[in-house]
């Protein structure tokens, strides 16, 4: 299937000479949730800005739903909704008016029912006549999301959507993101909460210093780079490391702790097998701890490798 | 054309005007009324007629012009500077609207406000001094032309400015002095010959005199020259704005 966003050789060099994007090639698949991860200053916001028309690329091409974003900017931009990282809102305008403004700005006629639905979905309906200045930070964030959704976009960019948002609201927001995906909206998000990307995303792209280091299905990524550590606490110290089904553990200095490492590409039953065999081997143990490496561990490893 | 987009920007800006309608209208009407009381009624009664027009009536077009110019520049510059300052400009930049449509929305709203304020001042002036307008249609047309031109100028200012204080500088330090020196309160022919020549380099002279012509059918400068200068200034503003959006100057990074 044709990608909904196709980025080819995208470059951005600022007047200062700073190369923010160095030849990015990236395809976003229709209907997926794509998480873009990277440290601060990696180029995430610049990349989003280039697709949405806020940043003028110095090289490369971008198409959104088949429309070139510069030659055919009207059609391309009508498909895209953007929730920026900064809480930029008008202060004295009401929630309803600002959302209605956004819909008009993107070329659509009024549709009260649709806007009502968005505001209700985002728990903003009872605030529709409130001035934005009177809202809390979390509500302002939701207003920005409502504005981005007001023109029924097929592609939604969420730049750090949960920064400064409390736990409950964050959960509501992710539920909404899932609902949107069910409706066929493609979602590209950046987040600092890597566990969220792990929880939400279908695919993950890692960007560092203006380059895409890796793009992978989340499950494949976890399988390829994820590891499980099985830590066994022994009753009696051992001198030699007992190798079990090919795994040789690291033995602690006091000989009381064994740490087995099972790579992500092994079967899911591998840890259980290991423990069964350990029990059969006659070793007496008092504790078992298992740690699955998180996406965060993988991410840190990837970025550090490139530094 | 994205008509909904233009209307959204226009409506947004007009709402901003309506939210502050009291300040928007009260302040220019009050200050102009003071001018009419002081220069029109008090001092004007001691002055001789200028070119067959009473002094009170003579200053009406200039005073309307003074307010329309400063209001156009400050309204329009503020209209585009505010979203740049708060960051909400991102939405306009990412929307499917063309340069011309953005300008139509912002400048159209600023010009509408100026025309409304200009009309109110005209009506206020009529309370203080009696005058008849010779070419009322031309007056209306000129008022619109000037409002649009200086709203365009204000739009440029709002894009160039990098602080609120800079928005104030141009109306206060350039527009107001040039309007005062542009024949609002006197006829150029009253000046010594050397100063008459210097005055012709002040672009506001052409605006004030063009506007005065529509009132009384005569002015210091030929109406064709006045009109030509106004249109030229407008064309320069349009050219600068097109360049700004094309290059993304101060808008896109």
Interface residues (C-beta under 8 A of the other chain):
Chain A: X14 X49 X52 X53 X54 X55 X56 X73 X74 X75 X76 X77 X78 X80 X82 X84 X86 X88 X89 X90 X91 X92 X93 X97 X100 X101 X102 X103 X104 X105 X106 X107 X108 X109 X147
Chain B: X2 X4 X5 X7 X8 X9 X11 X12 X15 X16 X19 X83 X86 X87 X88 X90 X91 X92 X93 X94 X95 X96 X97 X98 X248 X252 X253
